[in-house]
Amino acid sequence: MSHETSAAQTGGPAEKKSRKDRKERKDEEGWFERGVALRAGFYIFGTHLFAGFIWLLFYLGEHAHK
């Protein structure tokens, strides 16, 4: 057996590094998912706000005194 194989089997440095890498990737994925959710929420809210403003303009234009 080589040094790398025995270290991986006994929970040596290679396995600890692998666990750390997986945890860091999971944390990065969590941040990415939060960013996507935040961005989607902002776009949805902003779109509805813009649509409400356009609706208000049509409403005020319809009831304007001519």
Helices and strands as residue ranges (DSSP letters): H 3-9, H 13-62
